[in-house]
């Protein structure tokens, strides 16, 4: 199991959490769990309701939408965050390519961090807005 400091350092390098302080990230880590999965394990399944997001700490996974590969998630990638925020269905499936270590961020953990440190919500909104702009540019130029 990774130390809290190394997990906080990993989160700091992820765009979704890059605006958060070490204290804010430590709160998220404290209220999350680490999970190790074997290669071939389905991390999340498209269409299912999700109540957690996953940060890949070690290993890699394939991202599929409608059965077609659309990407690879490597260490430092967050998957499932949209369902965590809106309780909507998963937009893709994610399958471990190798043995993976994940930080599982539950809805409760994120909401607890937001309740205790309200500024984290603004920082998360800013990071998500940046991602929407990047997707918009990629799609429409």
Backbone as JSON, one array per atom type, in Angstrom:
{
  "sequence": "XXXXXXXXXXXXXXXXXXXXXXXXXXXXXXXXXXXXXXXXXXXXXXXXXXXXXXXXXXXXXXXXXXXXXXXXXXXXXXXXXXXXXXXXXXXXXXXXXXXXXXXXXXXXXXXXXXXXXXXXXXXXXXXXXXXXXXXXXXXXX",
  "N": [[0.84, -1.18, 0.0], [0.55, 2.2, -0.83], [2.09, 5.16, 0.54], [0.4, 7.88, 2.22], [1.49, 10.36, 1.51], [2.81, 9.8, -0.95], [0.61, 9.08, -2.49], [-0.89, 11.45, -2.42], [0.93, 13.05, -3.81], [0.75, 11.79, -6.29], [-1.93, 12.39, -6.99], [-1.77, 15.15, -7.2], [-0.59, 15.54, -9.65], [-2.56, 15.09, -11.48], [-4.89, 16.43, -13.69], [-7.56, 16.94, -12.85], [-7.32, 17.26, -10.11], [-5.32, 19.1, -9.8], [-5.4, 21.75, -8.92], [-5.79, 21.62, -6.23], [-4.84, 21.82, -2.77], [-2.2, 20.33, -0.77], [-3.26, 19.61, 1.71], [-6.01, 19.43, 1.14], [-5.98, 17.35, -0.73], [-4.95, 15.3, 0.86], [-7.09, 14.87, 2.56], [-8.97, 13.81, 0.78], [-7.62, 11.44, 0.07], [-7.43, 10.2, 2.58], [-10.06, 9.49, 3.03], [-10.57, 7.66, 1.09], [-10.08, 4.48, -0.6], [-7.56, 2.05, -1.26], [-7.12, -0.24, -3.91], [-6.2, -3.34, -5.25], [-6.14, -4.94, -8.37], [-6.36, -7.72, -10.6], [-4.96, -8.34, -13.88], [-7.21, -8.13, -16.62], [-9.51, -7.77, -15.17], [-12.67, -6.21, -14.9], [-12.95, -2.91, -14.36], [-14.82, -0.87, -14.41], [-18.12, -0.79, -15.82], [-19.66, 0.03, -18.85], [-22.65, 1.89, -18.93], [-23.58, 1.12, -16.45], [-24.59, 2.37, -13.23], [-22.55, 4.58, -11.47], [-20.81, 5.05, -8.42], [-18.4, 5.83, -7.6], [-15.09, 7.03, -8.33], [-12.05, 6.24, -10.03], [-8.6, 6.31, -9.54], [-5.84, 5.52, -11.34], [-3.1, 4.2, -9.97], [-0.97, 2.49, -10.37], [-0.05, 0.48, -13.16], [-2.07, -0.3, -16.12], [-4.99, 0.27, -18.2], [-7.61, -0.6, -20.51], [-9.84, 1.49, -22.24], [-13.1, 1.28, -23.27], [-15.77, 2.01, -25.48], [-18.94, 1.15, -26.33], [-17.96, -1.37, -26.98], [-15.7, -0.86, -28.51], [-12.27, 0.02, -28.55], [-11.26, 3.02, -27.14], [-9.29, 4.29, -25.88], [-6.41, 4.35, -23.65], [-5.83, 3.96, -20.24], [-3.46, 5.03, -18.04], [-1.07, 4.99, -15.3], [-1.85, 7.63, -13.15], [-4.15, 8.46, -14.36], [-7.58, 9.38, -14.15], [-10.62, 7.7, -13.94], [-14.14, 7.41, -14.39], [-15.09, 9.65, -13.1], [-17.17, 11.33, -13.95], [-19.6, 9.96, -13.46], [-19.37, 9.83, -10.73], [-19.75, 12.47, -10.02], [-22.3, 13.13, -11.06], [-23.97, 10.94, -10.71], [-24.82, 9.55, -12.91], [-25.08, 7.15, -15.67], [-22.26, 5.04, -16.49], [-20.05, 6.07, -19.03], [-18.31, 4.58, -20.44], [-16.53, 1.44, -20.6], [-13.97, 0.06, -18.53], [-11.15, -1.86, -18.52], [-8.73, -3.75, -16.86], [-5.49, -3.9, -18.14], [-3.13, -4.83, -17.19], [-1.93, -6.0, -13.99], [-3.34, -3.83, -11.65], [-3.17, -0.99, -9.48], [-5.43, 0.84, -7.7], [-6.82, 3.94, -6.6], [-9.69, 4.27, -4.94], [-12.19, 6.49, -5.09], [-14.82, 7.4, -3.35], [-18.21, 8.59, -3.61], [-19.02, 9.59, -1.19], [-16.53, 10.17, 0.0], [-15.57, 12.26, -1.65], [-17.64, 14.15, -1.37], [-17.45, 14.59, 1.36], [-14.96, 15.83, 1.51], [-15.56, 18.15, 0.1], [-17.51, 19.25, 1.79], [-15.97, 19.76, 4.08], [-13.92, 21.34, 3.12], [-14.8, 23.75, 1.39], [-13.65, 25.18, -0.77], [-12.56, 23.33, -2.45], [-14.51, 22.46, -4.22], [-14.77, 24.56, -6.06], [-12.28, 24.42, -7.23], [-12.34, 21.88, -8.38], [-14.44, 22.27, -10.19], [-13.24, 24.16, -11.88], [-11.17, 22.61, -12.97], [-12.69, 20.66, -14.33], [-14.06, 22.29, -16.14], [-11.93, 23.12, -17.72], [-11.28, 20.68, -18.92], [-13.62, 20.25, -20.43], [-13.41, 22.38, -22.25], [-11.07, 21.58, -23.6], [-11.97, 19.22, -24.82], [-13.97, 20.31, -26.42], [-12.44, 21.92, -28.15], [-10.97, 19.88, -29.41], [-13.0, 18.56, -30.74], [-14.34, 20.51, -32.29], [-12.5, 22.36, -33.13]],
  "CA": [[0.0, 0.0, 0.0], [1.34, 3.43, -0.97], [1.93, 6.1, 1.64], [-0.49, 8.99, 1.94], [2.25, 11.4, 0.83], [3.03, 9.45, -2.36], [-0.69, 9.13, -3.16], [-1.18, 12.88, -2.6], [1.8, 13.51, -4.91], [0.17, 11.27, -7.54], [-3.14, 13.16, -7.3], [-1.39, 16.52, -7.56], [-0.2, 15.54, -11.06], [-3.74, 14.81, -12.28], [-5.52, 17.72, -13.95], [-8.78, 17.1, -12.06], [-6.96, 17.63, -8.75], [-4.1, 19.9, -9.82], [-5.6, 23.02, -8.23], [-6.02, 21.36, -4.82], [-3.68, 21.88, -1.88], [-1.81, 19.05, -0.17], [-4.22, 19.33, 2.78], [-7.26, 18.99, 0.51], [-5.75, 16.03, -1.31], [-4.8, 14.34, 1.96], [-8.44, 14.55, 3.04], [-9.56, 12.89, -0.2], [-6.93, 10.16, 0.21], [-7.8, 9.62, 3.88], [-11.42, 8.95, 2.95], [-10.64, 6.76, -0.08], [-9.45, 3.19, -0.36], [-6.69, 1.55, -2.32], [-7.54, -1.58, -4.31], [-5.36, -4.0, -6.26], [-6.91, -5.82, -9.23], [-5.59, -8.51, -11.56], [-5.16, -8.08, -15.31], [-8.44, -8.69, -17.15], [-10.64, -7.4, -14.32], [-13.46, -5.05, -15.32], [-12.92, -1.88, -13.33], [-16.17, -0.31, -14.49], [-18.84, -1.29, -16.98], [-20.47, 1.04, -19.51], [-24.09, 1.82, -18.7], [-23.88, 0.92, -15.03], [-24.52, 3.55, -12.39], [-21.32, 4.61, -10.71], [-20.79, 5.84, -7.2], [-17.01, 6.09, -7.28], [-14.13, 7.26, -9.41], [-10.82, 5.47, -9.81], [-7.32, 6.87, -9.99], [-4.89, 4.44, -11.57], [-1.82, 4.52, -9.34], [0.02, 1.62, -11.03], [-0.61, -0.38, -14.2], [-2.8, 0.35, -17.21], [-6.29, -0.31, -18.51], [-8.2, -0.23, -21.79], [-11.13, 2.16, -22.16], [-13.93, 0.9, -24.41], [-17.13, 2.52, -25.59], [-19.71, 0.3, -27.25], [-17.12, -2.49, -27.38], [-14.52, -0.43, -29.29], [-11.25, 0.69, -27.77], [-11.17, 4.46, -27.41], [-8.13, 4.86, -25.21], [-5.71, 3.61, -22.61], [-5.66, 4.68, -18.99], [-2.21, 4.65, -17.39], [-0.88, 5.58, -13.97], [-2.13, 9.07, -13.15], [-5.42, 8.71, -15.03], [-8.82, 9.23, -13.4], [-11.75, 7.21, -14.73], [-15.38, 7.29, -13.64], [-15.39, 10.85, -12.34], [-18.46, 11.92, -14.32], [-20.65, 9.28, -12.7], [-19.2, 10.22, -9.33], [-20.3, 13.81, -9.83], [-23.72, 13.28, -11.4], [-24.68, 9.67, -10.48], [-25.32, 9.05, -14.18], [-24.48, 5.89, -16.12], [-20.89, 5.05, -16.99], [-20.02, 6.32, -20.47], [-17.37, 3.63, -21.04], [-16.03, 0.34, -19.76], [-12.54, 0.11, -18.31], [-10.67, -3.21, -18.2], [-7.3, -3.74, -16.51], [-4.58, -4.59, -19.07], [-2.11, -5.44, -16.33], [-2.33, -5.83, -12.6], [-3.45, -2.4, -11.39], [-3.47, -0.48, -8.14], [-6.36, 1.95, -7.86], [-7.37, 4.67, -5.48], [-11.14, 4.32, -5.15], [-12.72, 7.7, -4.47], [-16.27, 7.25, -3.26], [-19.02, 9.81, -3.6], [-18.96, 10.04, 0.2], [-15.21, 10.78, 0.24], [-15.48, 13.55, -2.34], [-18.57, 15.09, -0.74], [-16.88, 14.93, 2.66], [-13.9, 16.82, 1.26], [-16.22, 19.39, -0.29], [-18.14, 19.81, 2.99], [-14.94, 20.23, 5.01], [-13.09, 22.35, 2.46], [-15.63, 24.19, 0.27], [-12.88, 25.67, -1.91], [-12.22, 22.21, -3.34], [-15.51, 22.36, -5.28], [-14.41, 25.53, -7.09], [-11.09, 23.91, -7.91], [-12.78, 20.77, -9.23], [-15.2, 22.85, -11.3], [-12.29, 24.76, -12.81], [-10.49, 21.53, -13.7], [-13.65, 20.06, -15.25], [-14.3, 23.25, -17.23], [-10.77, 23.04, -18.59], [-11.43, 19.46, -19.72], [-14.69, 20.47, -21.41], [-12.84, 23.23, -23.29], [-10.15, 20.76, -24.39], [-12.8, 18.33, -25.66], [-14.63, 21.16, -27.41], [-11.43, 22.26, -29.16], [-10.64, 18.67, -30.16], [-14.14, 18.2, -31.59], [-14.79, 21.57, -33.19], [-11.37, 23.18, -33.58]],
  "C": [[0.89, 1.25, 0.0], [1.11, 4.33, 0.24], [0.97, 7.21, 1.22], [0.23, 10.07, 1.15], [2.45, 11.05, -0.65], [1.71, 9.46, -3.13], [-1.11, 10.57, -3.4], [-0.34, 13.43, -3.75], [1.27, 13.03, -6.26], [-1.05, 12.08, -7.95], [-2.8, 14.57, -7.77], [-1.05, 16.63, -9.05], [-1.36, 15.25, -12.01], [-4.52, 16.11, -12.45], [-6.77, 17.96, -13.1], [-8.47, 17.61, -10.66], [-5.81, 18.63, -8.67], [-4.22, 21.23, -9.07], [-5.77, 22.85, -6.72], [-4.72, 21.41, -4.02], [-3.37, 20.47, -1.36], [-2.79, 18.66, 0.93], [-5.54, 18.8, 2.2], [-7.11, 17.59, -0.07], [-5.6, 14.97, -0.24], [-6.15, 13.94, 2.52], [-9.14, 13.58, 2.08], [-8.94, 11.51, -0.04], [-7.34, 9.45, 1.49], [-9.15, 8.92, 3.81], [-11.64, 8.05, 1.74], [-9.97, 5.44, 0.29], [-8.57, 2.82, -1.54], [-7.12, 0.11, -2.62], [-6.6, -2.1, -5.39], [-6.23, -4.98, -7.04], [-5.99, -6.52, -10.21], [-5.91, -8.09, -12.99], [-6.44, -8.79, -15.77], [-9.69, -8.33, -16.34], [-11.35, -6.17, -14.89], [-13.5, -4.08, -14.14], [-14.28, -1.19, -13.26], [-16.8, -0.7, -15.82], [-19.76, -0.21, -17.55], [-21.95, 0.8, -19.23], [-24.48, 1.63, -17.25], [-23.81, 2.25, -14.29], [-23.25, 3.48, -11.56], [-21.41, 5.5, -9.5], [-19.36, 6.1, -6.72], [-16.21, 6.35, -8.54], [-12.87, 6.5, -9.03], [-9.63, 6.24, -10.35], [-6.39, 5.68, -10.15], [-3.55, 4.89, -11.02], [-0.69, 3.73, -9.98], [-0.7, 0.76, -12.05], [-1.32, 0.41, -15.28], [-4.09, -0.41, -17.5], [-6.76, 0.19, -19.87], [-9.57, 0.4, -21.54], [-11.89, 1.81, -23.43], [-15.3, 1.55, -24.32], [-17.82, 1.71, -26.67], [-18.84, -0.82, -27.83], [-15.87, -2.13, -28.17], [-13.55, 0.32, -28.39], [-11.18, 2.16, -28.16], [-9.97, 5.09, -26.7], [-7.51, 3.9, -24.22], [-5.55, 4.51, -21.41], [-4.41, 4.14, -18.31], [-2.14, 5.28, -16.01], [-1.06, 7.09, -14.06], [-3.43, 9.44, -13.83], [-6.58, 8.5, -14.07], [-9.88, 8.72, -14.36], [-12.97, 7.15, -13.81], [-15.81, 8.55, -12.9], [-16.73, 11.48, -12.7], [-19.6, 11.28, -13.55], [-20.57, 9.62, -11.22], [-19.88, 11.56, -9.07], [-21.79, 13.9, -10.1], [-24.57, 12.03, -11.2], [-25.31, 9.11, -11.76], [-24.64, 7.74, -14.57], [-23.05, 6.07, -16.62], [-20.91, 5.21, -18.5], [-19.07, 5.37, -21.19], [-17.08, 2.5, -20.06], [-14.52, 0.5, -19.65], [-12.11, -1.25, -17.8], [-9.17, -3.16, -17.96], [-6.51, -4.54, -17.54], [-3.53, -5.38, -18.31], [-2.67, -5.44, -14.92], [-2.32, -4.33, -12.34], [-3.65, -2.14, -9.9], [-4.28, 0.77, -8.35], [-6.59, 2.66, -6.54], [-8.85, 4.82, -5.79], [-11.67, 5.51, -4.35], [-14.24, 7.6, -4.5], [-16.94, 8.62, -3.31], [-18.95, 10.43, -2.2], [-17.63, 10.75, 0.49], [-15.12, 12.15, -0.4], [-16.41, 14.57, -1.69], [-18.09, 15.5, 0.64], [-15.79, 15.98, 2.52], [-14.52, 18.16, 0.9], [-16.88, 20.06, 0.92], [-17.11, 20.42, 3.93], [-14.08, 21.35, 4.43], [-13.85, 22.82, 1.22], [-14.86, 24.67, -0.95], [-12.55, 24.56, -2.9], [-13.23, 22.12, -4.48], [-15.21, 23.35, -6.41], [-13.22, 25.03, -7.91], [-11.45, 22.76, -8.83], [-13.58, 21.28, -10.42], [-14.28, 23.47, -12.33], [-11.59, 23.69, -13.63], [-11.43, 20.86, -14.71], [-13.96, 21.0, -16.42], [-13.14, 23.24, -18.22], [-10.86, 21.81, -19.48], [-12.51, 19.61, -20.77], [-14.17, 21.34, -22.56], [-11.89, 22.45, -24.2], [-10.92, 19.83, -25.32], [-13.5, 19.11, -26.75], [-13.66, 21.53, -28.53], [-11.09, 21.05, -30.03], [-11.75, 18.32, -31.15], [-14.4, 19.24, -32.67], [-13.7, 22.51, -33.66], [-11.22, 24.49, -32.88]]
}
